[in-house]
Amino acid sequence: MENNTLQTELSSLLKDRFSISKSTRANYARGEDAYEAVLSQAVVFPETNEEVSKILSLCNKHKIPVVPFGTGTSLEGNAVGNENGVTLSLEKMNKVLSVNAGDFDCRVQANVTRKQLNEHLRDDGVFFPIDPGADAALGGMASTSASGTMAVKYGTMRTVVSGLTVVLPSGEIVKTGTRTKKSSAGYNLTNLFIGSEGTLGVITEVHLRLSPIPESIMSAVCHFPDLETAVLTSQEVIQYGVPIARIEMLNKDQMEICINYSKLENMEEKPTLFFEFHGSEESNKEAIKIVEELSKNNNGSDFKWAVSLEDRNKLWQARHDVYYSVKAQGKNVKIYSTDVCVPVSNLVECINFAETEIKKFGLKAPMVGHVGDGNFHAIIMYDPAVEGSYQKIRDFSDKLIDKTLELEGTITGEHGIGLQKKAYLLKEHPDNLPLMKSIKRSLDPNNIMNPGKIFDLN
């Protein structure tokens, strides 16, 4: 590490939880994105808010960049290392601090994962509903404003986070929000940090709202002759106001991959919707009747039910494993995964446009979507050894973004900006960026927090 004084100070503070070994630095050099790994000068492993505070204070004094790192599952270059900086891994901050089942809330350290939390809550009659595909850390999920398959009913991280503990670049520890269901006390600082991708400070604790476990959970699959009728069905379900927990779309290419990778039985290689209903048995029956009718009107197949808990888990695990199923398609395959989100009434047009353009570019791009929210993902396979393959993907991505903005959508529904979508953010929010930069300069005058992510300050 080039800064010997900082190395001595960090080593003295953290002992064996400070590492400059190349293998350790390589393990924390990027997320699940298409970028080459960038090794930071060192990796630190704090265990307490006070240690994070001291680390940031030291790095700020020496003007050394800091990249916060959770489970490394981000997809847009959000966690790529900094060759002049330090990567701060939160993996040792992984405790559930308190659960208040009667009030439907809990407080966790940043590196508790969603599966770990739900395992902890198993006997309390409550659960945490936000479920991105990966078993991501809750601090990272807050940092990218993640969501997942159940957002149509339960919302996103912005909906369920009621407070945060954040360490600012100066080392100051601040606690935002409250345990109450509502508050009108001053600026909404909690939501300032949600989606900030580690550029304003390090989220070390998250206060979460929980949901009661439904009396009845029913999952079904429905196949359609083409993608348009599948997406139209999902649009109509939302517009009818049917209470539904999940509507997930998989296109033909993705169904073919999932059937083989996740060993799904009795499934067809056709555009498909996965449905899940949460509620009482009576309310579920009413909702299912309407959704079956809407599906049949659009030439959907008979529903195939996942009745047992085991079958349901297998079905949704297959959906969550989509990224890894595509990645497993070949030895040299790299993945460029991108997501956009549009108003639900514009979803059919946007997905049709994406599928047409994918064919025009000659790309292989399985598609999935949280179509109940108007959010979908193109998971594009490419071989970096083939000249021009990455540029072709970027050209497709540029066109999709332009179409999304024309349809009054957003350049990302849940992945965040990272490195990959900085130019697109300028397209979507040219009037917002000066204000974002002003906030960044105010909280982080030395620009040490994850610099170069979301936007370039200078």
N, C-alpha and C positions, 0 to 999 in steps of 0.2 A: 504494500500500500504506500503510495507516494507521500502522503502527509504523515510523517513519523510521529508528530506530536499527537494528532488525533488518534492514530493507531495505539499509542501508549495509553491514552486516556480511556478509549473504548475497551481495550484489553484489560486494563486495571478494573474497570467497572463490571465487565461481564465474564472475565476469566475464560473458561472454555466455551462460552456461548458467543464468542467472537471468532470468526474464521476468515482466513485469507487463502485457504486451500482452493486450488483450481477446481477440483471435483465438486466441492460444496458450492462454489460460486456458479458453476455450470448448472447445478440443480435448481437454482433460483434466478435463471437468466431470462425467462420468458414464460408466457402462458401457453394456451392451446391455440396459438395463432399461426399465421403464415410467415412470421418474421424469423430471421436468423437470431440465434441467441446472442445477447450482449451481456458479457460478464461484468458485474460491478467489481469495485476494488476489494470489497469485503461483504460478508453477510453477518448480521447481528440477530440474536435471538432473545429479546427481552421477555421477562415473565410478569412484570407489573406495570401499571400506569406510570409509576415514578421512574422506572428504568427507561421507558419510552421517552418520558419527559427529559431525562438527562441526555439521552442519545441525541434527540432533536436539538436540544440546547447547544451541545458540543458541535454538532454538524452545522448549525446555524452560525455559530461563532467563527468556524473555519470556512464557511460558505461552501460546504460539501453537499451535493445532491443526495436525497434520500428517496428510495423507491419502496413503498409498502408492498408486502407480498403475503397473500393468504394461502389458498390451495392451488393457485396457478391455473385456474380453469377459464380465465377470461379469453375472449376471442378476437379482440381488436387491437392487440399490442398494448393493453392497459398496464401490464406488469413487466414489460421488457426492461432489462437492467440498464444501468447508466455507467459507462466505462470510467467516469471520473468520480463515481459516487458509491454509496453504501445501500445495499438492499436490506430492508428491515422485515424479517420474517416474524409473523405473529403466531407461528405454530404452537408455541408453548403457552399462549394465552387462550386456552380451550376449555374453560370451566363454565358450567351453568351456575350462575351466581344465586339466583332466587326464582321461585315459581309461585305465583299467586293464582291458583286455579279458580278460586271464587270470583276473582276480578278479571280473569282471562288475560293475564299478562305475565311476562317473565323478563329477567335480565340475564344476559349472557356475555362472556368475553368474545372478542372479535373472531377467533378462529374455531368457535363451536360450529360444526356443520349442521345443515338442515336435518340430515338423517340422525345424527347424534342427538340433536334436540328432541326429535320426535320419539326416539328410543327412550330418552329420559322422561318424556311426558306420558309414556304408554299407559300408565295406571291412573292418570289424573283426569281422564274423560275429556281432555282438550288436545288439540294438535296445532302445529304450525303449518299453514297451507301453501306458502310460497315455494315453488319447486322447479327451479331451473334444471336443465337436464343433468348437469353434474352435481355431485355432492359438495356444493360450494360452501365456503365459509360465510357466516352471516355478516361479518364486517365487510367482506368483499362484495357480498350481495347488496349491502347498503351503499357501498361506494360506487357501484355501477347502476343502481336503481333497478336491480334484477326483478324478474317476475317468473313466468313459467306457465304450465298448462292450466292452473286453476285460477288465473287472474280474472277470468270472466265472472267468477263469483266472489272471489276473496280479495281481488285487487293486486297491487304490486308492493314492493318494499316501501314505496312512498306512503301507501295506505296503512301498513301494519307497524311501521316504526314510530313509536311515540316519544323516544328520547335517545340520546347518544352521549357517550363520553368520548371526547376528541382531544388529542394532544396537538396543540398548535405548533408551528415551526419554531416559535420562541421557546417552547418547552412548557408553556402555560397549559394547564389541564382545565377544560371547560365541560360542564354538563348541561345539555340542552333538553328541553321538553319536560314532561311530568308523567306520573302514572295515571293521571285522570284521562277521561275519554275526550275532554275538550279543554281548551285554554285560549284566552285572548290576550295573554301577557307578552306583549312586545313582538319583535321580529320572529318569524318562524325559522330559527337558526337550524333546527333539525333538518328541514328540507333543503337548506343551503348546502349541507354536507352530503346529503343523499344524492348520488350521481356525480360527485365531485372527483371521483377516481383518484383519491389520494393527493390531489393537487393543492389542497388547503390545509391539510393536517392528517393525522393518523387516527382513524376510528378504532378505539380499543374496547369499548363496550356498547352493546345495543339493547335497548329496551323495546320489547316486542309485544304486540297484541296477538292473542291466541284465539282459536275458534273452538266451539264445542264439537265433539265428534258426532256426525249425523247419525240419526236412528237407522236410516237405511241408505246404502250406497249401491248403485246399480250401474254397471258398465256394459256398453254394447258397441258393436262395429257395424258399419253399413258401407257397402261398396256402390260406386256409381260408374256409369258408362264413360264419363269424361270429367275432367277437372272442373269445368265451368258449373255443371249441375251440383257437384259436391259443395263448391264454395257458395253457390246461390242458396243451397239448403241451409248452410250455417248462417248466412245473412238473414234469411227469413226467420230462423229460430230466434235470433236476437231481436229482430224487429217485432216479433209476436210477443216479446216479453216473457218467454218461457224461462222459468228458473232452472238453470243448468249450471253444473260446476265446471265441466270441461267440454270443449269441442275442438278436437285436433284434426287437422287435415294432413294426409300424406299422399303425395302424388304417386303415379304408377311406378316410376323408377325407385322411389323410396320404399314402397310396399314390397317390391321384388327383393330389395336388399334386406329389409327387415325380416321377411319370411325366412330367408336363408340364415341370416346372422343370429336372429333370436329364436329360431325354430318355432315359428308361429304355425299352428295347425288349423286346417279348414279355412284358410284365408286366400283371397284371390289377388292377383297382381293387377289391381285396378285402383284408380283414385278412390280414397277411402276416408271416411270420418270416424274417429273414435269419440264416443259420447260417454259422459258420466253424470249421474244424477245424484244429488245429495239432498236428503230431507226426510220427511215421514214416509211411510209406505204409501199412504194415500196420495200425498202430493207428488211423489215420484211417479205413481201410476198415471196421474193426470198429465204430467209433463211428458212422459214417454208416449202417451197416446197422440199428443199433438205433434211431437217430433217425428214419430213413425209416419204420420199422415203427410207431413211436409216432405219427408224423404221420398215416400212413394210417389207423390205428385211430381217429383223431379227424377223419376226412374231409378230410385235407390233400391237396393236389394232388401230382402227381409233382414231384420236385425239378428246379429249373432251375439248371444249374450255370454259375458264372462261372469258366471254366477258365483263361484267360490272365491274366497279371498286370494287363494293361490293363483287362480286364473286371472283375476283383476290385476294382481301384482305383476304377473308375467306380461300382460298386455301393456301396462304403463311403463314397465321396465324397458320393453321393446321401444316405446316412444322415447324414453329418456336416453336410450343407447344409440339414437339415430346418428349422432356425430361420429361415435366410435365405429358404428357399422359401416359408415361410408369410408372412414379412414382405413378400414381393414380390407378394402377392395384391391389393394395391390401393394407391392413392396415400396415402390417409388412414389406412391400417391401422396400428394400434399393436399390440404384442404383450405379453401378460402370460404369461410362461412360469413354471410352477411344477412342482416335483418332490416326490414322496413316495416312501417305501420301506417295504415290509412284509415279514414273514417269507414265504418263497416259498409256503408252504402256504396263505397268506391272499390271495395275489395275485389269483386269479380273482375273489374276492368284492369286492376293492377296486376293480379295474378296471371290473367290471360296475357297481358303484355310481357310479363317476366318469362312465361313459358315460350312464347313466340320468339323472343329475343335470344333465349338460351339456344333454341334450335338454329336460329340464323347464325349465331356465332360458332355453331358446331361444338358446343360444350356439353359435358355430362354433368347435370346438376339436379340431384334429387331435391325435392322441395317439401318442407313441412310448415305447418302454420298453427299458431294459436288464433284460429280464425274467428273465434268469438270476440276477440279484441281488435280484429283487423290487422294482426301482426303475423308476418310469415318470414321464413328463412330460405335462402337458396344456399345449398351446401355443395360448392363447386369443386370437383376433383380435377387435379392437374399434375403433370409431371414437370418439375422445375428444369429437368434436363432438356426438355423440348423448347427450342428457341421461340420466343414470342408468346408462350402459353400464359404467362402471368399477365402480360400486357392485354391480352385478349379478354381476360377476366375483368381487369380494371375498366376496359372499354364498356363491357356489359354492365358493370356496376355503375359507371357514370350515367348510362342511359336509364337504368332502373331508378336511380336517385332523382334524376330530372323528372321522370314520370311520377314518382311518389310525391314530389313537391308540387307538381302540376295538379295532383289529386288532393292537395291540402293535407298531405301526410307528413310524417317525420322520418328522418334518415336512419333512426334506430329506435326500436321499441323497447329494447332491454339489454343490448350488448354494451352500450356506451360508445364513446368516441375513440379513446386510446390514441394510437398513432394513425390508424387506418382511415378514420373519417374526419380528420381535421379540415380538409378542404371542403367537405360536404357541410360541415357545421357552419362555415362561412356563407355557404349558399342558403342554408335554412334560416340562420339568425344573424345576418350582417349587422343589424341594429343592436343586437344583444351583446356581441363580442366585446365592444369597448367597455361595457359595464362589467362583464365577467372578468376582463383583464384588470379593471380598477379594483374589484374585490380581491382578486389574487394578489395584486401589489400591496394592498392594505394589510392582508393577513400574512403574506409571505414576501416581504420586501427583497430578500436575497434570492428568491426563486429557487429554493432548495427542494420543495416538495414535488416529486414526480415531474420534473421539468420537461417540457416538450410534449406532454400528453394533453389532450383536448384542444389546446391551441398553443402556438408559439408566442411567448410573451413579448419578445423583442422583434 
